[in-house]
Amino acid sequence: MSSRETSWLEVSLIVNGELAEAVAEVLARFAPGGVALESTAIIPDAEGEGFPADTLRVCAYLPVDERLETTRQQLEEALWYLGRISPLPAVSYSTVHEEDWANAWKEHYQPIPIGQRLIIVPAWRDTPAGERIPIRMDPGMAFGTGTHPTTQLCLELIAAINVSPATVIDVGCGSGILSIAALKLGAGCALGVDIDPRAVAISRDNAAANGVAAAYEAATGSVAEIRRGDFALQQADLVIANILAPVIVRLFEDGLAELVAPGGDLILSGILVEQTASVAEAAWRHGMQLVETRQMGDWAALRLQTVQAR
C-alpha cells in the first residue's frame, strides 16, 4: 500500500457549542469516515474531576488521493457560505499518517473520571489506584475518547441504571467506549455497529483490551441491518445512539425505537440543548417517552422508555 493511501488531510475548526453541529454537518458532507468533536480542555473544579471547556474542536479527515484538491475546494466553499450566517474561525489543515494516528492522541489524553463509578484510561497509561471501574481506550481513527460531553453524559446515564445482565445495542459505536462500559458494568452482551469499518475494527481491539471481547459483537451497519437480522441481536434491553441530533431523528424513521426490547431503555446523545424538544418529539411519535435528561454545557443526553399502554 502506498503512503498516499494511508494519509489523511485533517480539517479542523475550534468553535463554540452552538456552532459545532452546523460545522460538523458541513464537514460530514466531504469526509467519508465521519466527523469527530472533541473538548479543547478540561477545566478543574473544586472536586478535582473537572468539566469540559465550552469550546469544541470539530475535525474531519479527507483521504489524500487524486480528488483531494477538488474536495478541499468544495469544503471551503461550503464553510464560506456557513460563515456568512455566523462568522467562523480560520480552518486548520494538517496531514496525518494512519499508522501514526494513536501517537497524536497520547500527548493530551489523560485519565478521565466519569460520575462516581467509571474512569477512562488511555491504553498506554497505568490504571490509577482506586475503586473506579477502568475503561481502557485507544481511540485510533474513531470517535469516542471520553473527553467530549456527549460521551460523558452517555456514560453517566449507563452507570446510573442497572445494566446487569442486560443486552446492549450501540448504534454508531465509534471506539466502542459505550458498549465496553456497559459490559464492564455487568451487561450480558453487546452489539456495536458503525458505518465506518475502521471504527468497527478499533472497537473490537478496545473490547479485547478491556477483557470483554467474548461478549462483544462489532459489525459494519446501522439500524436497517440490525432490524433485518444481520447480527446476533435485533432488540436489546439498552439501546444507545451518540450521534448528531438530525441523524437520530432520521434513525427513528428507520426503526430505532423498534430496537428497544419491552421495558428497556434508549439513551440518546449528540444533542444540543435547544434540540432536545425536537428529538423527544420524534421519539414520542415512535412510541418512546422521555424519562430523564442530563446536561453538560450546551449538550444534552436523554433517557427514554416505551410509552406504557393506558
N, C-alpha and C positions, 0 to 999 in steps of 0.2 A: 504494500500500500504506500502511495507517495505521501510526502509531507503535506501537500495541498489537501489531500483527502482527510487528514487528521488535524487540520487547523480551522479555527473559527474566528470570526471578527466579532468581538464583544462590543455591543452598543449599549450604553448606559446613560441614564439621567438621574439626578438626585432631585426629588420633588416632595411636596407635602402630601399628606394622605388624601386630600381632596382631588389632587391631580393624578395620583398614582394609577387609578383604574383606567382613566382615559388614555394615559400614556401607554399602559400595558396593552390595551386593546389595539392601539395603533401598531405597536411593535409586533404583536402576535400575528398580524396580517403577513408579515415577512419572515418570521422566524419559525422554521419547521419543527423545532424542538420545544416551542412554548416560551414563556416569559417567567422570570423569577423576580420576586420582590423581597428585598432584604432591609432590615433595620440598619441604620447607619451607625448606631451606637446604643449601648445600654447605659442609662443614667442611674447612678447609685441612689438608693433610697435609705431610709432610717433603719430598715431591717437587713440591709446589706445584700438584698437579692436584685434590686434594680428593676427598671422597666424600659421598654424600647423608646428611643427618641421619636419625635413626631415625623421627622423627615425619613423618606424611604428611597432606596436605590432600586430603580427599575431597570432590568437588563435583559437583553435578548442576544442570541448568538446566530450569526449568519454563516453558513458554510462558505469557506474560501474556495470558490470554483469559478468557472467561466461566466457565471451570471452575477457575480458579486457586485460589480460596479453598477449594473443596472438596478439590482435590488436596493443597493445603498442609496442611489439617487431617488428611487421611488419612496423609500422610507423617509428620507429627508424632506421630500415634498409633502408627505402626509403630516409630518411633525410641524412643518411650516404652517400648514393650514390650521392645525390644532393651536399653534402659538398665536394665531390671530384671535382666538377666542379667549385664551388665557396665556400670558407670557410664560415661556419655558426657558430653563437654563440651557447652557451650551451642552451639546451631546459629546460624550467621551467615547473614543474608539481605542481598542487595543486588540492585538492578535493573541489568541490562546491556543496552545497545542494540547490536544485532548489528553495525551499521556502525562502532561504536567498539571492537569486540572486540579487534582487534590491539593497540590502544593500551594495553589493560590488561596485556598481557604485557611490553611494552617496558621498563617500569620495573625489572623484576627479572631479565629473561632475558639472561644473559651467555654468551659463548663457552664451550663445554664440551669439553675434551679427552676422547676415548674410546680406551682402550687405547693402542697405540703408533702407530696409523695414521690415526685419524679425529679431526676436530674439528667439533662442531656450532656453526654460526654463525648468530645471528639475522639475518634477511634485511635488516634496516635497519642493520647494523653492517658495518664493513670486515673483510675476512678477515685474521686475524693472520698475520704472517710465519712462515715455517717450511715443513717438508716434509709436514705432515699434510694429508690429503685433506679439504677443507672440504665439509660438508653444510649448505647454506643453507636455513633453515627459517623459515616464517611459519605458526605452527600454526593461526591462525584459531580457529573453533569445532570443533576436532578434537583428539583425544588424540594426543600424541607430540611433545613438545618436546625430548626428550633429557635432561630433568632427573630423570626417575623411574628407580629402579634397574632395573625390568623392561626398559625400553627400552635402558638402557646395557648390560645383560647380553646382550640380543639382538645389539646392535651389536658387542660384543666377540666373540661366537661367530661372527657373519657374517664379521668381519675375520680370524678365525683359520683359516678354511677357504678352499680355492681355489674361488672362485666364477666364475672366467673359463673358458669363456664360458657359464656355467650359465643355465638358465631358472629363474624365481623366481615363486612364488605367495605372496602376503601376505594372510592371512585376518584381517579386521578391521584394515584398513590405516591407519585414522586419518589422520594428517597425511601419510602416505606415507614417513615417515622411514626405515623399514627397507628398503623396496624401493629407494628412492633411493640409500641407502648401498650396497646390493648392486650396483646398476648402476654407481656410480662406482668400485667396487672391481673391475669388469670383467665383471659378469654380462651376458649377451646380451640378455635381455628380461625384463620383469616384469609380472605381473598383480596389481593390488591391488583387493580387494573389501571393502566395508563396508556394513552395513545402514543407515547414515546417509548420505543423498545429499549433505549438506553436506561430510562428510569426503571423499567421492569427489571433489567439485569442488576442495576445498582441496588434496588430494593431487596433482591434475593441475597446479594452479598451482605447487606446490612442485617438481614434476618439471621443469616448464618453467624455473623459476628456476635449477635445477641443470644445465640443458642435457641432460637425459635424456628429455625428453617423447616423442621418437620411438620409444623403446624401452619406454615405459611405457603400459599399458592400465589404466584405473581404471573400476570399474563397481559399481553397487549390487547386493548379493547376498552369498552365503555359500557354504558347501561344496556344498549341493544344486545351486545354479545352475552352479557350476563343473563338477560331475560330469555335469550334464545337457547340457553342451556349449554354454552360452550365450556363452562368451567364447573368446578365441584359444587359451588353454591349458586342458587338462583334467588334465594332470600336469606336474610340474616337478622339476628336479634339487634345488632347495631350496624347502621349504615352511616358512613362518613363521606362528606364531599367538601374538601377545602379548595374551592375553585372560585373564580370571579363570579359575582352575582348574576350577570346576564347569562353565563353558561349554566349556572344552577337552574335558572328559570327554564332554559331550553331543555335541560335534562328531565325536568318534571314532565314535559311533553313526551319524552322518550320512555317514561315509565319509572323514574327514580323512586317514587313513593311505593311502587309495587315491589321493590326490593326489600322493604321493611317487613319482617315477619310480624304476625299479630302480637300486640303487646310490646313491640320493640321500639327502639329509639332511632331517630335520624338526627345527626349532628351536621350542621352546615356552617361553613365559614368562607372567608374571602369576600366578606360583605362589608361595605362601608355603612356607617350607622344610618345615614339617610336612605339606604336601600333596604333596610330591614323590613319595612312595611310591604314593599313590593314582593320580596321573597316570601314573607309569611302569607301574603295573599295568594301567591302561586301555589304554595303548599296546601292552603285551605281548599283551593279548587280541586286538589287531588287527594283530599281526604286526610290531611295532616294538620294538626293544631299545634301552635306554639306553646311550650310549657316553661321555657327558660331562655333568657337572653343574657349574655355576658359581653362586656365591652372593654376594650383597651385602646385608648386614644380614639382615633377615627374609625376603628374596626369593631365589628360585632360578630359573635358566633351564636347560633340558635340551636336549641334542642327541641325537637318536635316528636309527637306521637300520633298514632292513628286516632282520628276522631271517633269517640265512642258512640255507638248507636243509642238512640233515645227510645 
